[in-house]
Amino acid sequence: MKDITDSRIIKLAFDKNVQSMTPEEHIERNIYMRHKLKGTTHENATDEELDHARLKMIAQGLYYEFENEVVRLGHNETWADERRRRAAIPAIYEGMGAQDFDFDIYGKDMAMAKVKAIVNGFILKFSLWQREGKNLYIYSKTKGTGKTMLSCILLNEVTMRHMTPARFITVYDYLNTVTESWKDKTGDTSARLRDIETTQLLILDDIGAQDPNKLVNDSLFKLIDRRYSNMLVTIFTSNKKINDLGLDDRIISRIEEKSILVSLPEVSIRQRKAQSKQEEFLSRLEED
């Protein structure tokens, strides 16, 4: 038998059209389906029942669909990693987890203990954030404090633990996508915008760094209002406090109402790391 983690075999399990499959594909599909159904009430399903069933990916995870019944299955690491990959975070943060964020570098006061508790709660109890439609607003005035890094770590953790569909985009790139959609006749760009608007978890990076003109206000209001109305979780990162964003009051009120504030200390982690790497490089030059 072929490796049941083979992506081609997995895709067969999501297809009900067994008539179009080769006999070998049909057998491989049923073997994979039985593997995923172990421990459920459907683990002894007949071949005929499997032919009329399929696996289905919903926002909350992997499900088995048969006739009018939909049953949630266990965690699927392959699909979780695929969702993480599709989120399009900057390559520098790919694969980073909570263990890679050094909270101690900011100090060990009560304020940082609270930040750490919020971060842990976001990762471990993400379903609660979804039910309440809560957002996270990561703020520090200083550049390079780790806002984007922390947001991407949260996305990595949530997608891998909960198989949550997610997307990362800077506000600058989002606005460019909006203007591109006006000229796009294929509909591809509009589809990308819909994906950003409806994904279960969105990182909107560097909000407030743009001139708050009519395009910015109109575009961001449409995005934020849609996510607000559908109780979808958004992580904002910014160098400005919410009330200092300079955006339309309708945007401010929606962000303020739903967001939990995480204030990072004014410590430039990027600058410290760069200095440390430079010192390391210079010490290597001095080696014999």
N, C-alpha and C positions, 0 to 999 in steps of 0.2 A: 504494500500500500504506500502511496505517496505521502509525503509530509502533510498532515492535516492543517498546518499553519500556512500552506501554500495559498497565496492571495487569490489565485484562479479558482481553487476549490471553494474558498470562502465565498467568493462572489456567486458561485452556483447555488449556494444555500439561500441566497437572497432572491433567487429567481424561481417562480412557480411554473415557468414554461419548460417542463421536463421533456416534452416532446421534441424540442429542438436540440437536446443534449445527446451526445454519443452514449452508447451503453456503458462505456468506462466512466464517463463523466457522471452519469446517473448513479452508478454504484458509489463513486467517490463522494458525491453529494450526500447520499443517504448515510454513509459512514460518518461524515462530518456532522450531519444533523444529529445522529444518535450520540455522538461524543458530546455535543453541546446540551443535549437533553438529559444527560445523566443526573440522577437525583431529583428530577421533576416528575410530575404525574404523567408526563408524556414519554418517559424513557422507553416504554415498551410499545411505542406506536408502530403500526404495521407499515410496510412499504407503501401501500396505497394511501394511507393517511399522510405519510411524509410527502407523497407526490402532490398533495393538495395543501401543503403547508409551506411556510418559508420563514426565514429569519428576517427581522425588521429592526432597523436602527431608529430609535426615537430619542429625543433630547436627553431623556433620563438614562438611556443605556440600550442594551441589546434585548430584544424580545423575540418570542416564538409565536407566530400567528397561524392559527388553525381555525377555519370557518369563522365563527364570531368571537372566538376566544383569543386573547392576547396575554401571554405569560412572560414576565420578566425573567431573564436568564442572568447568569453570573457575569463577572467582569471579564472583558475580552481585551487583553493587553495589546494585541495587534491592532484592533480598531481604535483603542485609546491613543496609541502612538501615532496612528494615521491622522487622528483629529488634532493632536498636538502639532504635527508637521504642517497640516493645512492652515493652522492659525497664522502662519507667516510672521512670526516674531523675528527680530534681528538675529542673524546667525550667531553673533557673539554670546547670546543668552540661551541658545538651544541646549537642551539637556541639563540646564541648571535646576537644582531643587532647593528646598528650604534650607538644607544644610550648607548651601553655598553663600547664604546671606549672613554676614557677620554682624550681628546686632551689637556685640560688645565694643565694636570700634566707635560707636556713638556714646559709649558710657553706660552705666548700669543704674540710672536713676529711675524713679517711679514712672516717668513719662515714657521711657523706652520699654518698661515692663508692660505698660498698657498697649503700646504699639505691637509688641510681640504677641500679646493675648489676642488682639484683633486679627492679626495675620494668621495665627493658628486657628482661630475660629472660622476664618474665611475658608481655609483649606479643609478643615475637618467637618465643618457643618455648612458646606456650600448650599445644600438643599434648603436650609433655613433662609439664607440670603435670597434664594430664588422664590420661595413662597412669599416673602415679604417685599420682593422687588427692590432690595437694597443695593446701593452702589458704594464704591470705595473712592475717596478723593485723597490722593497722595500728594502732599504739598511740601515744598521747601523753597525758600527764595533763592538759595545758592544753587548754582548749576553743578551737576556731577555728584549729587548726594546719594544717588542710588534709586531714584524714583522709578525710572524705566526698568532697571534691573529687577527691583522688587515686584513690579507689576507683571513682568514676564515670568518670574519664578512662580507667582501665584497662578498664572495661566497654565504653566507646565504642570504644576501640582494638581490643579482642578481637572484638567483634561485627562491626565494619567490615572487619577484616583476615581473619577466619576464619569469618565468618557463624555465629557461635556463639549459640545461644539463651541468653538471660540475663534475670535479673530483679533489681530493686532493691527492698528493703523494709526499713523500720526495725523493730527488735524490737518496739517499741510497736505499730506497725500490724499486725505479724504476730500478736501476741497478741490484738488486737482481732478480727482475721479468724478466729482459732480460736474465740473466744466467739460470734461471729456465726454460725459454722457449726452450732452447736448448735440455733439457732432457725430456720435456713434450711431450708425444705421443698422448695425447687426443686432443690437440689444444686449451685447455681452457686458458692456460697462454698466448698464442699468441693472443687469442681473447681479453684478458684483455689489452694487449699492444696496440692493434688496438683501443680499447675504449679510452685509455689514449691519443693516438696520434690524435684522431679525435673529442674528446669532444669539445663542444663550448667554455667552460671555463676550464682552467687547472691551478691549483696551483702547481708549481714546487718548493718545499720548500728546503731551505738550499743548493742552488747551490754554488759551489766553495769550499765546505768543503771536497771534495774528492781529492785524488791524481790524477792528470790529466794524467793517463796512456792511452794506446791505446783503451782499452775497454771503458773507460769513454768518451773519445773524440768521438769514433765511435758511441756509443749508443746515446749520447746526440745530436750529429750532426743529426742523423737520425730523432730523435724526433723533435728537434727544426726546422730543415729544412722543415719537412712535415707540421708543424703547420705554419711556415712562408709562405710557398708556398700556403697554403689554407686560409691564413688570419684569423687564429683562435687565440682567445685571451688567453694569458698566463700571470699569475702573478708569478713573480720570487721573492723569498726572499733570502737574502744573507748577510753575514758579510763582504763581499768584494765588492769593486767597480767593475763595469763591466770590465774595462781594467786590473784589478788585479786578475781576475778569473783563469788565467793561462791555459785557454782552447784554443783549436784550433782557429786560426784567423777567420775561416769561421763561427764558433759559435758566437764568440764575435761580428763580424760585423752584424750578423742577430739580435742578442739581442739589440745591440746599435741602429740600424736603426729604430726598431719598438717600443722601450720601452720609456715610460715616467718614469722619475726617481722620486721616493719618498724617501727622506733622513730623517729618524727619528733621533731626537737628541740622544746623547749618554747618555741616562738615563735608568738605569736598572729597569724597572717597576716590573719585577719579584722579584728582590731583595727587593724593597720597600714594595711590597705586603707581601712577606714572613716575613719581619721584623715587619710589622704592625700586622700580624696574631700572631706572637710569643709574641709580647707585649700584645695583647688582651688575649692570653692564660695565660700568667703570671699574668695579673691582675685578671683573674678569680680564679687563685689559691690562691690569697691573700684575696679573698672574704670570709666572715664568713660563 
